[in-house]
Amino acid sequence: MPELSQETERGRAGAPFGLAEVTGPSMVPTLRHGDRLLLQYGAAIRAGDVVVLRHPFQQDLLVVKRAVERREGGWWVLGDNPYAGGDSTDYGVVPEELILGRAWLRYRPLKGGQRSPLAIARWAFFAARPLLPDRSASRRLRAR
C-alpha cells in the first residue's frame, strides 16, 4: 500500500500546495518509492490524474492513485502497477470528500552515491517531471 509522509497533512493547513513523499510500489512505473510530489489541494480532478486521497477504510492513511473514471458515489482509482493492489478493486469507489488533491509534479531526490559530473547531469535531466494524464502504462496494461 503506498503511503505518503505526514508532511502532506501538516502542509495543508493554509496553503493550496504541498509536498509528499511516496512509499510503496503501487504506482510503478510512474512513481517510485522515495519520489516526492507537488500537490494542489482541492484541484479539479479529471480522469487520468494522479490524486492523493484518504484510504476509505483507514482514513489516517494517505495514498496516491490514478483517478480512472467518475462513478456514482465518487471516483474509481487504480494504481499503475496492476500487481500491487490496494486500489478500487479492493475497496470500491472513493467518495469525493476523501480525495485531497491532485499531484502535478514528480521529483526524484539525488541519491547519496551520485557525485560524478555525469551522474549529476543525468539526475538533473530526469529528476523532475510533470504528472500528465494518460502518460502511464496503467491505461495500456489495465484497459477494460
N, C-alpha and C positions, 0 to 999 in steps of 0.2 A: 504494500500500500504506500503510495508516495505521500510523504508528509512534508509540510512546509514548516520552516522555522517560525517560532513565535514572534519574530520581528515583524511579520505581516500584521498581526493584530495590534502590536504596540504602535506601529506607524499609521494605523488607520484613524486614530483619534481625531485629527483635524485636517489632514492632507488628502487631496484627491488621488495622490500617487503613493506607492510604497514599494518596498523591496522584499523579496522572499527567496529562500534557498530551497532547492529541490532535493529530496531524498527519495530513493527508490527507483525501480526500473520501468514503471508503467507507461511512461511517455517516450521511451526509446523508440525510434532514433531522433525524434525532435528535441527532447530534453534528456539530459543525463544526470546521474547523481552528482551533486555539487554545483550544478548550474544555478545562476542567480536570475531572477525575473524582475522586470519592471512592471508593476501592476497599476491599473487605473481602477479605483473603486467606483462602483455604481455605473460603469460604462455600459452602453447598449451592447447586447450580445447578439451575434448572428451565427448561423450555422457555420461550423468550421473554426470558430475562435477557440483559443486556449483560455480556459477560465479557472479561477480559484474559487473553491466552494467549501462549505462545511459538509463533512460526511453526514448523510442523513440519519445514521444510527448512532454515531459517536460525534456529537457536534463540537467537541473541543478539538477534534482532529481536522486540519485543513488539508485539502487535496487539490491536485491540479489535473484537469482532464480536458478533453476537446468536446465542445458542445456540438452534437451531431444534428439534432433536429428538435424543434419545439413540438411538444405533445400536450395533450390535455393534462393539466396539473403541473407543467414545468418543462424542463429540458432533459433530453436523453443524452447522457455524456459517456464517452468511451476513452480509454487510454489508447495511445498509438501503438503500444505493444500488446498484441492480442493474447499473449501467453501470461501476462502479469495479473490480469483480473482486477477486482476492486473498482468496478465501474457500474453503470446502469444495468448491465447484465446480472449483477449481483443484488443491487438494491433498488432498481426501478427508476422511475422518473424523479428528478431532483426538483423540488419546488423552487420557484424564482427567488424566494426570500433567503435561501441557503447559498445562492451564488453571490460571492462578494465582489468580484470584478473580473476584468479581462487582462491577460498578460500581453504586453506589447513587444517586449524585447527580451531576448535571452543573452546572458553574458556568462562566459566561462572564465573563471579566475585563472591567473598564471600559476602553474604548478611550481613547487619549490625547486625541482631539478632543472628547470628551463632557464639556463643562464647564457647560453651561447647566443651570438647575434642572430644566427639563422633561426633558432628556436623562438626567440623573442619576436622576430619578424613574422614567423608563421603564426604565433599566438595573436599578434596584433591584427593580422588579416582575418582570422577565424573567430576571434573572441566574442564579438557582439553581432547578433543577427536579429532582425525583426521577426516576430512570430506572425506570419501571414496565414489567413485561412486557406485551406486546401493545399498546403505545401507539404504535408506529411504523407507518410506511407499509409496512414490509417484508412484513407478512402479507398486506396487500391487494394489493401490487404483485407479489409473488413467490409467491403461493399456488400450490401444485401438487397 
